[in-house]
Amino acid sequence: MATRSLAAAHLLLLLSVGTASGYQYEEDSVGRTFFLQHDLYPGSKMTLHFTLASPGAPSLPRARANSIPFTSTKIPEILSLFSIPSNSPAAAAVRRTLAECEAPPVPGVKAQRCATSSESMVDFAASNLGTRAIHPGTTRVIGKKGEEGVATPRQTYVVQSVMPLPVVGRDMVACHAMPYPYAVFGCHTTTAAVFAVALAGADGSRVEALAACHKDATPGIPWPTYQKLGITPGTVAVCHFLPQDGKLWMRK
């Protein structure tokens, strides 16, 4: 019993720390930094910030995740379960993630869902792609000391190479990590051209990134972005990099 209690306490500590540190993930992350496809070429420079939504947040088995309340009507119970102070940044992140997951579907997106387990994420992707023969594309960040899966500072990156990837039908399911005590992914269907891009950071870090370029007017791209880029939605492709804790599911 003592061993089980110690393990539970250790898990709660990891969950609380992961949520608190992930609260800073939002506005300047690569998932919200947009650029034009013609700017993606070897030698081009970009200022990027590769962040993590919830560093250290564990992935729970579906049975365990389904046993935990995941609704804004149970927020006090959720915060108590994970020992999160109600007025903390971590609690604010929980409230916002639940609000986003409970929001009505975004117009123009065929399907969207928040997955609270890897099994649920795979099922959602397979259902919308019409096959279980799927694989995830990811972005891989290697820090200046060779460590993987780390957040890097906002800095200049030089594009070293760009390679288009074949995507059957151009239909995909994108799943983005969300700040929460355990791994939660906001998933939605999307259509895009995908590129594998090698980047070199000013601090010596390296990134093997996936870039998604959307030709159609994509609901996830806010109107001010089109204004800033000086284009009309649907006229030219608008791109962004996939965050390192996201997944882009494609047919094999």
Secondary structure, DSSP 8 states (H G I E B T S, - for coil): -HHHHHHHHHHHHHHHHHHHHHTT-STTSGGG--EEGGG-STT-EEEE----SSTT-----HHHHHTS--SGGGHHHHHHHTT--TTSHHHHHHHHHHHHHHS---TT-S-EEEESSHHHHHHHHHHHHT-S-EEEE--EEE-TTS-BS----SEEEEEEEEEEE--GGGEEEEEEEESSSS-EEEEEEEE-EEEEEEEEETTS-EEEEEEEEE-S--TTS-HHHHHHHT--TTTS-EEEE--TT-EEEEE-
